[in-house]
């Protein structure tokens, strides 16, 4: 069954529930919805991408973040529906559904996106603006360069500001930051 047949013909205005239905019917693609209502259909992450995410999860766990705080591939409602590679949540505030099956941003401390060549502009520009507008306090962008440079951004009134840039291998030798 195609993903479109799962919900019928695509409606003129696509909702987060429509995107969730598409994703549920198609395990071979990733679906996101921009806050302007643009549907993005992406292939699954490349193996290198998945390995990068897999390296971050135990690093956060080993520094005191519990399994209910370190959540990969959690859909979040940022005015549209995004599915970041990794999200970090406040202790006692795991993700909760908001206006659809997507989680609201209450308790969300950090969003991590691992850049793929196909998603670089979206991750570095569009999602950066959407996450800021939704109030996400921190956004890390892991580059697809040789060092997997992690650009650590913190929310300011007029956008995100760069706090630090560090190679992923070096970052993983340091303690994980404590977010408040």
matplotlib code that plots the C-alpha trace (Angstrom):
import matplotlib.pyplot as plt

x = [0.0, 1.4, 1.4, -1.0, -3.5, -3.3, -5.0, -6.6, -5.8, -3.7, -5.9, -5.1, -3.9, -1.9, -2.1, 0.2, -2.3, -2.0, 1.8, 1.6, -0.7, 1.8, 4.7, 2.8, 2.0, 5.6, 8.5, 10.9, 10.7, 10.8, 8.0, 8.2, 5.9, 7.3, 5.3, 4.3, 2.7, 5.3, 5.5, 9.0, 9.6, 13.1, 14.9, 16.0, 19.2, 22.5, 24.4, 27.0, 24.2, 22.7, 26.1, 26.6, 23.3, 24.1, 27.4, 25.6, 22.9, 25.2, 27.3, 24.3, 23.3, 26.7, 26.5, 23.3, 20.6, 18.0, 16.3, 13.1, 15.3, 17.3, 14.8, 15.8, 13.4, 10.7, 8.3, 7.9, 5.3, 7.1, 4.2, 4.9, 6.0, 9.7, 11.5, 14.9, 17.6, 17.8, 16.0, 17.0, 14.2, 14.1, 14.1, 10.5, 9.2, 9.3, 7.8, 4.0, 1.6, 0.5, -2.1, -1.5, 0.7, 3.7, 5.2, 4.9, 8.1, 7.4, 10.4, 12.5, 16.0, 18.0, 17.4, 20.2, 20.2, 22.9, 23.4, 23.2, 24.2, 20.5, 19.3, 22.0, 20.1, 17.0, 19.0, 21.2, 18.6, 14.9, 14.9, 17.1, 14.4, 11.5, 13.1, 13.9, 10.4, 9.0, 11.2, 13.6, 16.4, 19.3, 20.1, 23.1, 24.0, 26.4, 28.2, 28.9, 32.5, 35.4, 35.4, 31.6, 31.9, 29.2, 27.9, 26.3, 23.6, 21.8, 18.6, 18.8, 16.0, 16.9, 18.0, 20.4, 24.0, 26.9, 28.2, 30.9, 32.1, 33.9, 34.7, 32.4, 35.2, 36.5, 33.0, 32.5, 35.6, 34.1, 31.3, 27.9, 26.6, 23.9, 21.0, 18.6]
y = [0.0, 3.4, 6.1, 8.3, 5.5, 5.2, 8.6, 8.9, 11.8, 14.4, 17.3, 20.8, 21.6, 18.9, 18.6, 16.9, 14.0, 13.6, 13.5, 10.9, 8.8, 9.0, 8.1, 5.1, 3.8, 4.2, 2.9, 3.6, 7.4, 10.2, 12.8, 16.3, 19.3, 22.9, 25.5, 26.9, 23.6, 22.2, 18.4, 17.0, 13.4, 12.1, 8.8, 7.1, 8.4, 7.1, 4.5, 7.1, 9.4, 6.7, 5.8, 9.4, 9.5, 6.1, 7.5, 10.5, 8.4, 6.5, 9.6, 11.4, 8.3, 8.0, 11.6, 11.3, 11.7, 8.9, 7.0, 9.1, 12.2, 11.0, 10.3, 9.7, 10.4, 12.0, 14.0, 17.5, 20.2, 23.4, 25.0, 22.2, 18.6, 17.9, 14.7, 15.6, 13.0, 13.3, 15.3, 15.8, 16.5, 17.8, 15.2, 14.3, 16.0, 13.4, 14.2, 14.5, 14.7, 18.3, 19.0, 15.7, 12.7, 15.1, 16.2, 19.7, 21.5, 21.8, 20.3, 20.1, 21.2, 20.3, 19.3, 17.6, 17.3, 15.4, 17.0, 14.9, 16.3, 16.3, 18.1, 20.7, 23.8, 22.6, 21.8, 24.9, 27.5, 26.4, 24.2, 26.7, 29.4, 27.0, 25.7, 29.2, 30.4, 27.4, 28.3, 25.4, 26.6, 24.8, 23.4, 21.4, 20.8, 18.0, 18.6, 16.1, 17.2, 14.8, 15.9, 15.9, 19.4, 20.0, 23.6, 24.3, 27.0, 28.7, 30.6, 34.4, 37.0, 37.5, 34.0, 31.4, 32.3, 30.0, 28.9, 26.5, 24.5, 21.2, 18.0, 15.2, 12.9, 15.5, 16.3, 12.6, 12.7, 15.5, 15.5, 16.2, 19.7, 20.1, 22.0, 24.0]
z = [0.0, -0.8, 1.8, -0.1, -0.3, 3.5, 3.9, 0.5, -1.8, -0.1, 1.1, 0.0, 3.6, 5.2, 9.0, 11.5, 11.7, 7.9, 8.2, 11.0, 8.8, 5.9, 8.1, 9.7, 6.2, 4.8, 6.8, 4.0, 4.2, 6.7, 6.6, 8.0, 7.7, 7.7, 9.6, 6.2, 5.4, 3.0, 3.1, 3.0, 2.1, 2.8, 2.5, 5.7, 7.1, 5.7, 7.8, 8.8, 10.0, 12.1, 13.6, 14.7, 16.5, 18.1, 19.5, 21.1, 22.9, 25.3, 25.9, 27.3, 29.3, 30.8, 32.0, 33.9, 31.3, 31.6, 28.9, 29.3, 28.5, 25.5, 22.8, 19.1, 16.2, 18.4, 16.3, 17.7, 17.0, 16.1, 14.2, 11.7, 12.4, 12.6, 13.6, 14.9, 15.1, 18.9, 21.6, 25.2, 27.7, 31.3, 34.0, 34.8, 31.6, 28.9, 25.5, 25.6, 22.6, 21.9, 19.2, 17.4, 17.9, 17.8, 21.1, 22.3, 23.3, 27.0, 28.8, 25.6, 26.4, 23.2, 19.6, 17.7, 13.9, 12.1, 8.7, 5.6, 2.2, 1.2, 4.3, 4.9, 4.0, 5.8, 9.0, 9.0, 8.0, 8.0, 11.1, 12.9, 12.4, 13.2, 16.4, 17.5, 16.8, 18.8, 21.8, 21.7, 24.0, 22.4, 19.0, 18.0, 14.4, 13.7, 10.4, 7.7, 7.5, 8.3, 12.0, 12.4, 13.8, 16.4, 16.3, 19.7, 19.5, 22.4, 22.0, 22.2, 21.6, 18.0, 17.0, 18.1, 19.0, 18.6, 22.0, 20.7, 17.8, 18.5, 16.7, 17.7, 18.8, 21.2, 22.5, 23.4, 25.6, 27.7, 30.2, 28.7, 29.6, 32.2, 30.7, 32.9]

ax = plt.figure().add_subplot(projection="3d")
ax.plot(x, y, z, "-o")
ax.set_aspect("equal")
plt.show()
